[in-house]
Amino acid sequence: MMRIDETMVRTHLPMAKAIDLLDEAFQAWAEGRAGNQPRRRMILPSGAVLHALAGHTEMYFGTKIYSTHPRHGAWFHFLLYDALTAQPLALFDANWLGQIRTGAASGLATRRLAKQGPVTVAVLGSGFQARGQLEAVRAVREVTRTLVWSRKRESAEKFALEMGAEVALSADEAVSQASVVITATSAKEPLFAAESVLPGTHVNAVGSNQAARRELPGELLARASAIVADSVEAARIEAGDLLLALDEAGWSGVEELRAGRVRKSDEEITVFKSVGLGLEDVAVAAWVYELLDG
């Protein structure tokens, strides 16, 4: 079984390619040629958590397994298998794999749902995922200005220096000037007021995949013309942004990324809620494996 480390992933998986790979994977899922199994968690009394999620395409299947502890950190691995024989093919160190595929899912949503032409981006959060999210938006749109806000000013300043952004004084200040908004934080409560969002804005919400946490105000979801999830099944388990805001009538209007929804007017507000899928990991890991195996 091949061992693929973080350097190999970063070298062989550019963001633009990852976006195209996920486009193909979601199309295959829509046609019944791929599938996804939502994340499951085993929570220990010590505070340690084991997370597992899986997916398959016609040629491959795999599972991401990762452990987390609030005081000690997180460790990510992905196992790739041959779909025809069940033979194990590769074991990945999957920190960068996860960052790139999470960004790529938002990049795909942005390509379909954000307004055409140059955009201003507001990034709420300044960590590992926020960098991948901005990279993905820049892969599908011309970004003429980037604003970043973080609860820790020094983190925002570091992000701004590294990513070519300006530091905003508040989340609302950043959002009120943006046509694309990225939320990539560990917030438990909404980060900004719904009124701060301009007509025509597209929002990528990726920070929370827990039922009791949210980054978006419920009023924003009420204003949105389109709410798109990477998976409704998974979102109903762990997307606090939606679970804390929507009743059954609201859930009936949530669309899936595989359905191919695109922007219908320059004025509509669109929201993409990402919780992260095993299918996404399979799609990008298979590409890296084939390059290295060939």
Summary of the structure (lengths in Angstrom):
residues: 294
radius of gyration: 18.2
end to end distance: 14.4
largest distance: 55.0
contacts: 1056
relative contact order: 0.18
helix: 39%
strand: 27%
